[in-house]
Amino acid sequence: MRTTNPGIYSGVVDKSEAWLEREVKAAGYNGINDVFLGKYIDRQLRLNGYSK
Protein backbone atom coordinates (compact mmCIF):
# COMPACT_ATOMS: atom_id res chain seq x y z
CA MET A 1 0.00 0.00 0.00
CA ARG A 2 1.31 3.42 -0.88
CA THR A 3 0.97 6.14 1.72
CA THR A 4 1.89 9.81 1.80
CA ASN A 5 4.30 9.11 4.66
CA PRO A 6 5.10 5.39 4.84
CA GLY A 7 7.27 5.85 7.95
CA ILE A 8 4.19 6.48 10.06
CA TYR A 9 2.61 3.16 9.20
CA SER A 10 5.45 0.85 8.24
CA GLY A 11 7.44 -0.58 11.14
CA VAL A 12 6.59 2.06 13.73
CA VAL A 13 2.94 1.19 14.29
CA ASP A 14 2.63 -1.69 11.81
CA LYS A 15 -0.87 -0.66 10.72
CA SER A 16 -2.18 0.33 7.31
CA GLU A 17 -3.53 3.67 6.22
CA ALA A 18 -6.92 1.98 5.75
CA TRP A 19 -6.84 0.91 9.43
CA LEU A 20 -6.04 4.48 10.45
CA GLU A 21 -8.89 5.86 8.36
CA ARG A 22 -11.35 3.41 9.97
CA GLU A 23 -10.14 4.28 13.47
CA VAL A 24 -10.36 8.01 12.82
CA LYS A 25 -13.94 7.68 11.53
CA ALA A 26 -14.88 5.43 14.46
CA ALA A 27 -13.66 8.20 16.78
CA GLY A 28 -16.16 10.59 15.20
CA TYR A 29 -14.00 12.47 12.71
CA ASN A 30 -14.81 12.79 9.01
CA GLY A 31 -11.35 11.61 7.98
CA ILE A 32 -7.62 11.78 8.55
CA ASN A 33 -7.47 15.45 7.53
CA ASP A 34 -9.61 16.37 10.55
CA VAL A 35 -6.90 15.13 12.94
CA PHE A 36 -4.27 17.59 14.15
CA LEU A 37 -2.26 15.09 16.20
CA GLY A 38 -2.44 11.34 16.54
CA LYS A 39 -0.49 9.24 19.03
CA TYR A 40 -0.24 5.47 19.24
CA ILE A 41 0.64 4.63 22.84
CA ASP A 42 0.39 1.20 24.44
CA ARG A 43 -1.55 -0.09 21.42
CA GLN A 44 -4.13 2.69 21.73
CA LEU A 45 -4.73 5.43 19.20
CA ARG A 46 -5.17 8.86 20.77
CA LEU A 47 -6.41 11.64 18.52
CA ASN A 48 -6.57 15.39 18.81
CA GLY A 49 -8.60 16.91 16.00
CA TYR A 50 -9.54 20.23 14.55
CA SER A 51 -13.23 19.42 15.00
CA LYS A 52 -15.62 16.50 15.38
CHARMM-style PDB file with segment names, atoms N, HN, CA, C and O in Angstrom:
ATOM      1  N   MET     1       0.847  -1.177   0.000  1.00  0.00      PROA
ATOM      2  CA  MET     1       0.000   0.000   0.000  1.00  0.00      PROA
ATOM      3  C   MET     1       0.890   1.237   0.000  1.00  0.00      PROA
ATOM      4  O   MET     1       1.860   1.310   0.754  1.00  0.00      PROA
ATOM      5  N   ARG     2       0.571   2.174  -0.817  1.00  0.00      PROA
ATOM      6  HN  ARG     2      -0.217   2.115  -1.429  1.00  0.00      PROA
ATOM      7  CA  ARG     2       1.315   3.417  -0.885  1.00  0.00      PROA
ATOM      8  C   ARG     2       0.669   4.447   0.025  1.00  0.00      PROA
ATOM      9  O   ARG     2      -0.546   4.643  -0.013  1.00  0.00      PROA
ATOM     10  N   THR     3       1.476   5.102   0.838  1.00  0.00      PROA
ATOM     11  HN  THR     3       2.463   4.943   0.870  1.00  0.00      PROA
ATOM     12  CA  THR     3       0.967   6.142   1.725  1.00  0.00      PROA
ATOM     13  C   THR     3       1.723   7.425   1.468  1.00  0.00      PROA
ATOM     14  O   THR     3       2.771   7.413   0.822  1.00  0.00      PROA
ATOM     15  N   THR     4       1.207   8.528   1.966  1.00  0.00      PROA
ATOM     16  HN  THR     4       0.356   8.538   2.491  1.00  0.00      PROA
ATOM     17  CA  THR     4       1.887   9.805   1.799  1.00  0.00      PROA
ATOM     18  C   THR     4       3.132   9.875   2.667  1.00  0.00      PROA
ATOM     19  O   THR     4       4.079  10.583   2.326  1.00  0.00      PROA
ATOM     20  N   ASN     5       3.148   9.159   3.775  1.00  0.00      PROA
ATOM     21  HN  ASN     5       2.378   8.584   4.052  1.00  0.00      PROA
ATOM     22  CA  ASN     5       4.304   9.111   4.660  1.00  0.00      PROA
ATOM     23  C   ASN     5       4.431   7.693   5.199  1.00  0.00      PROA
ATOM     24  O   ASN     5       3.956   7.406   6.297  1.00  0.00      PROA
ATOM     25  N   PRO     6       5.072   6.795   4.434  1.00  0.00      PROA
ATOM     26  CA  PRO     6       5.104   5.392   4.839  1.00  0.00      PROA
ATOM     27  C   PRO     6       5.753   5.150   6.192  1.00  0.00      PROA
ATOM     28  O   PRO     6       5.461   4.135   6.824  1.00  0.00      PROA
ATOM     29  N   GLY     7       6.615   6.032   6.661  1.00  0.00      PROA
ATOM     30  HN  GLY     7       6.852   6.856   6.147  1.00  0.00      PROA
ATOM     31  CA  GLY     7       7.275   5.847   7.947  1.00  0.00      PROA
ATOM     32  C   GLY     7       6.308   5.823   9.117  1.00  0.00      PROA
ATOM     33  O   GLY     7       6.601   5.208  10.143  1.00  0.00      PROA
ATOM     34  N   ILE     8       5.183   6.468   8.989  1.00  0.00      PROA
ATOM     35  HN  ILE     8       4.945   6.968   8.156  1.00  0.00      PROA
ATOM     36  CA  ILE     8       4.189   6.484  10.061  1.00  0.00      PROA
ATOM     37  C   ILE     8       3.569   5.106  10.238  1.00  0.00      PROA
ATOM     38  O   ILE     8       3.301   4.688  11.364  1.00  0.00      PROA
ATOM     39  N   TYR     9       3.341   4.408   9.154  1.00  0.00      PROA
ATOM     40  HN  TYR     9       3.558   4.747   8.239  1.00  0.00      PROA
ATOM     41  CA  TYR     9       2.606   3.158   9.195  1.00  0.00      PROA
ATOM     42  C   TYR     9       3.520   1.938   9.176  1.00  0.00      PROA
ATOM     43  O   TYR     9       3.223   0.934   9.824  1.00  0.00      PROA
ATOM     44  N   SER    10       4.608   2.012   8.454  1.00  0.00      PROA
ATOM     45  HN  SER    10       4.849   2.827   7.928  1.00  0.00      PROA
ATOM     46  CA  SER    10       5.455   0.847   8.239  1.00  0.00      PROA
ATOM     47  C   SER    10       6.514   0.719   9.330  1.00  0.00      PROA
ATOM     48  O   SER    10       7.407   1.561   9.431  1.00  0.00      PROA
ATOM     49  N   GLY    11       6.421  -0.318  10.136  1.00  0.00      PROA
ATOM     50  HN  GLY    11       5.696  -1.001  10.054  1.00  0.00      PROA
ATOM     51  CA  GLY    11       7.439  -0.579  11.139  1.00  0.00      PROA
ATOM     52  C   GLY    11       7.204   0.101  12.472  1.00  0.00      PROA
ATOM     53  O   GLY    11       7.425  -0.516  13.513  1.00  0.00      PROA
ATOM     54  N   VAL    12       6.772   1.329  12.479  1.00  0.00      PROA
ATOM     55  HN  VAL    12       6.593   1.831  11.633  1.00  0.00      PROA
ATOM     56  CA  VAL    12       6.588   2.059  13.725  1.00  0.00      PROA
ATOM     57  C   VAL    12       5.320   1.591  14.432  1.00  0.00      PROA
ATOM     58  O   VAL    12       5.356   1.238  15.611  1.00  0.00      PROA
ATOM     59  N   VAL    13       4.218   1.589  13.720  1.00  0.00      PROA
ATOM     60  HN  VAL    13       4.189   1.876  12.763  1.00  0.00      PROA
ATOM     61  CA  VAL    13       2.936   1.194  14.285  1.00  0.00      PROA
ATOM     62  C   VAL    13       2.500  -0.149  13.704  1.00  0.00      PROA
ATOM     63  O   VAL    13       1.753  -0.892  14.340  1.00  0.00      PROA
ATOM     64  N   ASP    14       2.956  -0.451  12.522  1.00  0.00      PROA
ATOM     65  HN  ASP    14       3.563   0.153  12.005  1.00  0.00      PROA
ATOM     66  CA  ASP    14       2.628  -1.690  11.811  1.00  0.00      PROA
ATOM     67  C   ASP    14       1.132  -1.806  11.545  1.00  0.00      PROA
ATOM     68  O   ASP    14       0.536  -2.867  11.729  1.00  0.00      PROA
ATOM     69  N   LYS    15       0.538  -0.706  11.111  1.00  0.00      PROA
ATOM     70  HN  LYS    15       1.022   0.156  10.962  1.00  0.00      PROA
ATOM     71  CA  LYS    15      -0.872  -0.665  10.720  1.00  0.00      PROA
ATOM     72  C   LYS    15      -0.955   0.005   9.359  1.00  0.00      PROA
ATOM     73  O   LYS    15      -0.054   0.750   8.973  1.00  0.00      PROA
ATOM     74  N   SER    16      -2.018  -0.252   8.640  1.00  0.00      PROA
ATOM     75  HN  SER    16      -2.750  -0.857   8.953  1.00  0.00      PROA
ATOM     76  CA  SER    16      -2.185   0.331   7.308  1.00  0.00      PROA
ATOM     77  C   SER    16      -2.892   1.684   7.384  1.00  0.00      PROA
ATOM     78  O   SER    16      -3.476   2.046   8.405  1.00  0.00      PROA
ATOM     79  N   GLU    17      -2.824   2.403   6.297  1.00  0.00      PROA
ATOM     80  HN  GLU    17      -2.350   2.109   5.467  1.00  0.00      PROA
ATOM     81  CA  GLU    17      -3.531   3.674   6.222  1.00  0.00      PROA
ATOM     82  C   GLU    17      -5.040   3.434   6.266  1.00  0.00      PROA
ATOM     83  O   GLU    17      -5.781   4.255   6.808  1.00  0.00      PROA
ATOM     84  N   ALA    18      -5.499   2.318   5.703  1.00  0.00      PROA
ATOM     85  HN  ALA    18      -4.897   1.651   5.263  1.00  0.00      PROA
ATOM     86  CA  ALA    18      -6.924   1.980   5.752  1.00  0.00      PROA
ATOM     87  C   ALA    18      -7.362   1.760   7.201  1.00  0.00      PROA
ATOM     88  O   ALA    18      -8.451   2.186   7.587  1.00  0.00      PROA
ATOM     89  N   TRP    19      -6.532   1.105   8.000  1.00  0.00      PROA
ATOM     90  HN  TRP    19      -5.648   0.759   7.687  1.00  0.00      PROA
ATOM     91  CA  TRP    19      -6.837   0.913   9.431  1.00  0.00      PROA
ATOM     92  C   TRP    19      -6.962   2.267  10.122  1.00  0.00      PROA
ATOM     93  O   TRP    19      -7.891   2.495  10.896  1.00  0.00      PROA
ATOM     94  N   LEU    20      -6.020   3.159   9.836  1.00  0.00      PROA
ATOM     95  HN  LEU    20      -5.265   2.973   9.207  1.00  0.00      PROA
ATOM     96  CA  LEU    20      -6.041   4.481  10.453  1.00  0.00      PROA
ATOM     97  C   LEU    20      -7.312   5.234  10.077  1.00  0.00      PROA
ATOM     98  O   LEU    20      -7.950   5.854  10.928  1.00  0.00      PROA
ATOM     99  N   GLU    21      -7.672   5.178   8.813  1.00  0.00      PROA
ATOM    100  HN  GLU    21      -7.153   4.675   8.122  1.00  0.00      PROA
ATOM    101  CA  GLU    21      -8.890   5.860   8.361  1.00  0.00      PROA
ATOM    102  C   GLU    21     -10.116   5.311   9.085  1.00  0.00      PROA
ATOM    103  O   GLU    21     -10.978   6.087   9.500  1.00  0.00      PROA
ATOM    104  N   ARG    22     -10.211   4.014   9.244  1.00  0.00      PROA
ATOM    105  HN  ARG    22      -9.511   3.384   8.907  1.00  0.00      PROA
ATOM    106  CA  ARG    22     -11.347   3.412   9.971  1.00  0.00      PROA
ATOM    107  C   ARG    22     -11.373   3.858  11.430  1.00  0.00      PROA
ATOM    108  O   ARG    22     -12.434   4.178  11.965  1.00  0.00      PROA
ATOM    109  N   GLU    23     -10.216   3.878  12.066  1.00  0.00      PROA
ATOM    110  HN  GLU    23      -9.354   3.618  11.631  1.00  0.00      PROA
ATOM    111  CA  GLU    23     -10.143   4.279  13.474  1.00  0.00      PROA
ATOM    112  C   GLU    23     -10.512   5.748  13.661  1.00  0.00      PROA
ATOM    113  O   GLU    23     -11.194   6.110  14.620  1.00  0.00      PROA
ATOM    114  N   VAL    24     -10.063   6.576  12.751  1.00  0.00      PROA
ATOM    115  HN  VAL    24      -9.509   6.283  11.972  1.00  0.00      PROA
ATOM    116  CA  VAL    24     -10.365   8.011  12.818  1.00  0.00      PROA
ATOM    117  C   VAL    24     -11.872   8.233  12.672  1.00  0.00      PROA
ATOM    118  O   VAL    24     -12.459   9.022  13.412  1.00  0.00      PROA
ATOM    119  N   LYS    25     -12.492   7.543  11.725  1.00  0.00      PROA
ATOM    120  HN  LYS    25     -12.016   6.902  11.124  1.00  0.00      PROA
ATOM    121  CA  LYS    25     -13.938   7.681  11.533  1.00  0.00      PROA
ATOM    122  C   LYS    25     -14.707   7.113  12.713  1.00  0.00      PROA
ATOM    123  O   LYS    25     -15.736   7.666  13.103  1.00  0.00      PROA
ATOM    124  N   ALA    26     -14.224   6.019  13.287  1.00  0.00      PROA
ATOM    125  HN  ALA    26     -13.389   5.570  12.970  1.00  0.00      PROA
ATOM    126  CA  ALA    26     -14.877   5.429  14.458  1.00  0.00      PROA
ATOM    127  C   ALA    26     -14.815   6.374  15.661  1.00  0.00      PROA
ATOM    128  O   ALA    26     -15.675   6.322  16.540  1.00  0.00      PROA
ATOM    129  N   ALA    27     -13.803   7.229  15.695  1.00  0.00      PROA
ATOM    130  HN  ALA    27     -13.104   7.270  14.981  1.00  0.00      PROA
ATOM    131  CA  ALA    27     -13.661   8.201  16.783  1.00  0.00      PROA
ATOM    132  C   ALA    27     -14.531   9.434  16.560  1.00  0.00      PROA
ATOM    133  O   ALA    27     -14.563  10.330  17.403  1.00  0.00      PROA
ATOM    134  N   GLY    28     -15.239   9.485  15.426  1.00  0.00      PROA
ATOM    135  HN  GLY    28     -15.213   8.757  14.741  1.00  0.00      PROA
ATOM    136  CA  GLY    28     -16.161  10.594  15.195  1.00  0.00      PROA
ATOM    137  C   GLY    28     -15.673  11.673  14.257  1.00  0.00      PROA
ATOM    138  O   GLY    28     -16.357  12.680  14.072  1.00  0.00      PROA
ATOM    139  N   TYR    29     -14.515  11.495  13.662  1.00  0.00      PROA
ATOM    140  HN  TYR    29     -13.959  10.678  13.812  1.00  0.00      PROA
ATOM    141  CA  TYR    29     -13.996  12.473  12.711  1.00  0.00      PROA
ATOM    142  C   TYR    29     -14.420  12.089  11.302  1.00  0.00      PROA
ATOM    143  O   TYR    29     -14.728  10.926  11.040  1.00  0.00      PROA
ATOM    144  N   ASN    30     -14.439  13.052  10.400  1.00  0.00      PROA
ATOM    145  HN  ASN    30     -14.189  13.996  10.613  1.00  0.00      PROA
ATOM    146  CA  ASN    30     -14.808  12.788   9.008  1.00  0.00      PROA
ATOM    147  C   ASN    30     -13.705  12.054   8.254  1.00  0.00      PROA
ATOM    148  O   ASN    30     -13.986  11.312   7.313  1.00  0.00      PROA
ATOM    149  N   GLY    31     -12.477  12.252   8.651  1.00  0.00      PROA
ATOM    150  HN  GLY    31     -12.248  12.855   9.415  1.00  0.00      PROA
ATOM    151  CA  GLY    31     -11.353  11.611   7.979  1.00  0.00      PROA
ATOM    152  C   GLY    31     -10.037  12.038   8.598  1.00  0.00      PROA
ATOM    153  O   GLY    31     -10.001  12.808   9.557  1.00  0.00      PROA
ATOM    154  N   ILE    32      -8.962  11.524   8.034  1.00  0.00      PROA
ATOM    155  HN  ILE    32      -8.991  10.898   7.255  1.00  0.00      PROA
ATOM    156  CA  ILE    32      -7.618  11.783   8.552  1.00  0.00      PROA
ATOM    157  C   ILE    32      -7.289  13.273   8.578  1.00  0.00      PROA
ATOM    158  O   ILE    32      -6.596  13.739   9.482  1.00  0.00      PROA
ATOM    159  N   ASN    33      -7.779  14.018   7.599  1.00  0.00      PROA
ATOM    160  HN  ASN    33      -8.342  13.640   6.865  1.00  0.00      PROA
ATOM    161  CA  ASN    33      -7.475  15.447   7.528  1.00  0.00      PROA
ATOM    162  C   ASN    33      -8.095  16.266   8.651  1.00  0.00      PROA
ATOM    163  O   ASN    33      -7.744  17.432   8.830  1.00  0.00      PROA
ATOM    164  N   ASP    34      -9.005  15.675   9.402  1.00  0.00      PROA
ATOM    165  HN  ASP    34      -9.290  14.728   9.256  1.00  0.00      PROA
ATOM    166  CA  ASP    34      -9.610  16.367  10.554  1.00  0.00      PROA
ATOM    167  C   ASP    34      -8.789  16.196  11.826  1.00  0.00      PROA
ATOM    168  O   ASP    34      -9.127  16.770  12.861  1.00  0.00      PROA
ATOM    169  N   VAL    35      -7.724  15.418  11.763  1.00  0.00      PROA
ATOM    170  HN  VAL    35      -7.449  14.951  10.922  1.00  0.00      PROA
ATOM    171  CA  VAL    35      -6.905  15.133  12.941  1.00  0.00      PROA
ATOM    172  C   VAL    35      -5.649  16.001  12.914  1.00  0.00      PROA
ATOM    173  O   VAL    35      -4.889  15.995  11.945  1.00  0.00      PROA
ATOM    174  N   PHE    36      -5.451  16.744  13.998  1.00  0.00      PROA
ATOM    175  HN  PHE    36      -6.068  16.748  14.785  1.00  0.00      PROA
ATOM    176  CA  PHE    36      -4.271  17.585  14.151  1.00  0.00      PROA
ATOM    177  C   PHE    36      -3.084  16.755  14.631  1.00  0.00      PROA
ATOM    178  O   PHE    36      -1.973  16.897  14.120  1.00  0.00      PROA
ATOM    179  N   LEU    37      -3.323  15.889  15.610  1.00  0.00      PROA
ATOM    180  HN  LEU    37      -4.226  15.774  16.025  1.00  0.00      PROA
ATOM    181  CA  LEU    37      -2.257  15.088  16.196  1.00  0.00      PROA
ATOM    182  C   LEU    37      -2.794  13.719  16.562  1.00  0.00      PROA
ATOM    183  O   LEU    37      -3.845  13.602  17.191  1.00  0.00      PROA
ATOM    184  N   GLY    38      -2.076  12.696  16.169  1.00  0.00      PROA
ATOM    185  HN  GLY    38      -1.222  12.792  15.657  1.00  0.00      PROA
ATOM    186  CA  GLY    38      -2.436  11.339  16.539  1.00  0.00      PROA
ATOM    187  C   GLY    38      -1.260  10.658  17.208  1.00  0.00      PROA
ATOM    188  O   GLY    38      -0.125  10.759  16.742  1.00  0.00      PROA
ATOM    189  N   LYS    39      -1.531   9.966  18.296  1.00  0.00      PROA
ATOM    190  HN  LYS    39      -2.453   9.883  18.675  1.00  0.00      PROA
ATOM    191  CA  LYS    39      -0.486   9.237  19.025  1.00  0.00      PROA
ATOM    192  C   LYS    39      -0.923   7.790  19.161  1.00  0.00      PROA
ATOM    193  O   LYS    39      -2.102   7.504  19.369  1.00  0.00      PROA
ATOM    194  N   TYR    40       0.026   6.886  19.044  1.00  0.00      PROA
ATOM    195  HN  TYR    40       0.984   7.118  18.875  1.00  0.00      PROA
ATOM    196  CA  TYR    40      -0.242   5.468  19.235  1.00  0.00      PROA
ATOM    197  C   TYR    40       0.594   5.028  20.425  1.00  0.00      PROA
ATOM    198  O   TYR    40       1.795   4.788  20.296  1.00  0.00      PROA
ATOM    199  N   ILE    41      -0.045   4.923  21.585  1.00  0.00      PROA
ATOM    200  HN  ILE    41      -1.020   5.118  21.690  1.00  0.00      PROA
ATOM    201  CA  ILE    41       0.643   4.633  22.840  1.00  0.00      PROA
ATOM    202  C   ILE    41       0.023   3.393  23.467  1.00  0.00      PROA
ATOM    203  O   ILE    41      -1.195   3.311  23.629  1.00  0.00      PROA
ATOM    204  N   ASP    42       0.857   2.439  23.816  1.00  0.00      PROA
ATOM    205  HN  ASP    42       1.847   2.505  23.684  1.00  0.00      PROA
ATOM    206  CA  ASP    42       0.387   1.200  24.439  1.00  0.00      PROA
ATOM    207  C   ASP    42      -0.752   0.559  23.653  1.00  0.00      PROA
ATOM    208  O   ASP    42      -1.750   0.119  24.223  1.00  0.00      PROA
ATOM    209  N   ARG    43      -0.583   0.516  22.339  1.00  0.00      PROA
ATOM    210  HN  ARG    43       0.227   0.873  21.876  1.00  0.00      PROA
ATOM    211  CA  ARG    43      -1.551  -0.089  21.417  1.00  0.00      PROA
ATOM    212  C   ARG    43      -2.898   0.619  21.398  1.00  0.00      PROA
ATOM    213  O   ARG    43      -3.910   0.021  21.031  1.00  0.00      PROA
ATOM    214  N   GLN    44      -2.916   1.877  21.787  1.00  0.00      PROA
ATOM    215  HN  GLN    44      -2.094   2.362  22.085  1.00  0.00      PROA
ATOM    216  CA  GLN    44      -4.132   2.688  21.730  1.00  0.00      PROA
ATOM    217  C   GLN    44      -3.870   3.929  20.899  1.00  0.00      PROA
ATOM    218  O   GLN    44      -2.839   4.585  21.044  1.00  0.00      PROA
ATOM    219  N   LEU    45      -4.819   4.241  20.025  1.00  0.00      PROA
ATOM    220  HN  LEU    45      -5.656   3.707  19.907  1.00  0.00      PROA
ATOM    221  CA  LEU    45      -4.730   5.428  19.199  1.00  0.00      PROA
ATOM    222  C   LEU    45      -5.385   6.587  19.929  1.00  0.00      PROA
ATOM    223  O   LEU    45      -6.543   6.497  20.335  1.00  0.00      PROA
ATOM    224  N   ARG    46      -4.653   7.662  20.093  1.00  0.00      PROA
ATOM    225  HN  ARG    46      -3.712   7.735  19.763  1.00  0.00      PROA
ATOM    226  CA  ARG    46      -5.170   8.862  20.766  1.00  0.00      PROA
ATOM    227  C   ARG    46      -5.132  10.004  19.779  1.00  0.00      PROA
ATOM    228  O   ARG    46      -4.080  10.324  19.226  1.00  0.00      PROA
ATOM    229  N   LEU    47      -6.279  10.618  19.556  1.00  0.00      PROA
ATOM    230  HN  LEU    47      -7.134  10.358  20.005  1.00  0.00      PROA
ATOM    231  CA  LEU    47      -6.410  11.644  18.518  1.00  0.00      PROA
ATOM    232  C   LEU    47      -6.786  12.987  19.092  1.00  0.00      PROA
ATOM    233  O   LEU    47      -7.590  13.086  20.019  1.00  0.00      PROA
ATOM    234  N   ASN    48      -6.191  14.019  18.526  1.00  0.00      PROA
ATOM    235  HN  ASN    48      -5.538  13.938  17.773  1.00  0.00      PROA
ATOM    236  CA  ASN    48      -6.571  15.391  18.806  1.00  0.00      PROA
ATOM    237  C   ASN    48      -6.912  15.997  17.450  1.00  0.00      PROA
ATOM    238  O   ASN    48      -6.063  16.072  16.562  1.00  0.00      PROA
ATOM    239  N   GLY    49      -8.163  16.429  17.299  1.00  0.00      PROA
ATOM    240  HN  GLY    49      -8.853  16.368  18.020  1.00  0.00      PROA
ATOM    241  CA  GLY    49      -8.597  16.908  15.999  1.00  0.00      PROA
ATOM    242  C   GLY    49      -8.906  18.383  15.976  1.00  0.00      PROA
ATOM    243  O   GLY    49      -8.956  19.064  17.001  1.00  0.00      PROA
ATOM    244  N   TYR    50      -9.113  18.846  14.755  1.00  0.00      PROA
ATOM    245  HN  TYR    50      -9.073  18.293  13.923  1.00  0.00      PROA
ATOM    246  CA  TYR    50      -9.536  20.227  14.553  1.00  0.00      PROA
ATOM    247  C   TYR    50     -10.995  20.388  14.981  1.00  0.00      PROA
ATOM    248  O   TYR    50     -11.368  21.386  15.598  1.00  0.00      PROA
ATOM    249  N   SER    51     -11.812  19.386  14.640  1.00  0.00      PROA
ATOM    250  HN  SER    51     -11.509  18.576  14.138  1.00  0.00      PROA
ATOM    251  CA  SER    51     -13.233  19.417  15.004  1.00  0.00      PROA
ATOM    252  C   SER    51     -13.790  18.008  14.886  1.00  0.00      PROA
ATOM    253  O   SER    51     -13.187  17.138  14.259  1.00  0.00      PROA
ATOM    254  N   LYS    52     -14.937  17.796  15.492  1.00  0.00      PROA
ATOM    255  HN  LYS    52     -15.428  18.503  16.002  1.00  0.00      PROA
ATOM    256  CA  LYS    52     -15.622  16.504  15.377  1.00  0.00      PROA
ATOM    257  C   LYS    52     -16.942  16.714  14.703  1.00  0.00      PROA
ATOM    258  OT1 LYS    52     -17.691  15.759  14.500  1.00  0.00      PROA
TER     259      LYS     52
END
